Amino acid sequence: MAWKSWRIPRLALVTLAFSGAAFAWEAEAPYMATAHGHRFSLVTAQQNGCSVLVRLYFVAPDKAYAADSPARNYYRFASRVRFKEGKSIQTRIFANREPGSRVYAEIYDTAPEGCWAKTEQKFQGVDIEACRGHGCRPPPFQ
């Protein structure tokens, strides 16, 4: 009988250790930003190991993609997602070619920066820069 009472607590400790290893944080925050008429409204982040999956939700307006100027109906964006703990993720430049609801997603690896994604992060803000045209480059963040 003593063997069974020893085994139950040990199994409970092993279960707790494995469930703790599976912890991953997620965050979501509404915000308002407009760039060339595109309305950005929500940012989400999901941690997996040293990586963070960031999603930016936005709406591209119909009038920005008028049929009379298809060569200019191309917008490029860059974003910087800032966290309260002083860390940030700057996305690659991403493009949009048509109106409607959109989601941009990017995975950012924090391993080269000490794997800071393993510590839960809270949003501080989101910065958006944009430009119009195939050859354009969004201005750098200040």
N, C-alpha and C positions, 0 to 999 in steps of 0.2 A: 504494500500500500504506500510506503514512503517513496518508492520509485515513481509512482504516478504523480504524487504531489510535487516532486522535483521537476518532472517533465513538463507539466502544464505551464508553469511560469517561464521556463526556458523557451517554449514554443511561442509564448506571447511576446517575449523580447525579440525573437527572430522576426516575427510578423511586424512588430513596430519598426524594426530597423529597415525592413524592405519597404514598408509604406512611406517612411520618411524619405527614402532615396527617390521615390517617385514624385515628390513634390515639385511642382513647377508653377510659377506665378503667371498670372494674366492680368492685364489692365485694359481699361477702355475709358475714353473721355471724349465728350462732345466738345467741339470748338468751332469757331467761325473764322474763315479766311476766304478771301476772294482774289483771284488772279485771272485777268483777262476774261472776266465774267464767269469763270469756273468757281463754283461754291464748294469748298472743302468743309466737311461737317463732323467727321468722326475719325478718331485714331484708335487703333487697338495694338496691343503688344502681347506676344505669347512667348514665354521662355522655354527653351529645350536645351539643357546642358549649358554650354557657353554661348549658344546662339539665341537670337531674338527675332521672331517673325513680326514685322511691322506691317500693318495695313492702313492705308489712307483711303477714305471714302469721299467721293466728290461727284458733283453733277456738272456735266459739260452742257452749256446752253445751246439750243437750236440755232439761234441767230449768229453764234460765233462760227458756225460751219455752213454758211450760206453757199448755195451752188454757184453764185457769180464769181467767187474767187477761190477755187479749189487749191491753187498753189499756196495760198496763205492760210488755209484751213488745217494747220498743223501747229500744235502747241507743245512746248517742252517745259517740264517742271523739275524742280529739285526741292527737296524738303529736308528740314532738320528737326528731329524729334528730341526735345530736351526733357531730361528727368530732374527731379528735385535734388537728387544726390550728386548733381554736377556732371553726370555722364550725358552723352548725346549720341544720336545716330544720324548721320547725314546720308541720305539715299543717293543712289546713282541718278542721273538725269533720266526721266521717263517721259514718253510722248503720248499724245492723244490725238486721234484723227477724226472723231465723230461725236455727235451729241449723245446725251443720255447719262444714266447712272453708271459710275465706274468705281472700281476698287484697284488700287495699286498695292502690290505686296512685294516685300523684299526680306530676305533673311540676312541678318547681320551677325557675323562671328566676333565675339568679344574676347576670344582666346588670346590674340596677340596683345590685348590690353589688360591682361590679368584675369580674364574670365569673370568680369564684373556682372555678367548676366545672372550668375548664380545667387546674387543678392537681389531681393525683391526691389523693384523700382516703381516710383510713382511719377506720373506725368507732371511737367512744369509748363510746357508749351510746345507749339508746333510752328515753325517758320516755313513759308512757301515762297519760292522765287519762280518766275515764269518768263517765257518769251514766245514770240510767234514767228513761225517760218522754219523750214527744214534746216537751214544753216545756223540758226540762232543758238545762243548759249545763255542760260539763265544767269543773272548776275550773282557774284559770290555773296555769301552771308556775311553780315557785319558783326 
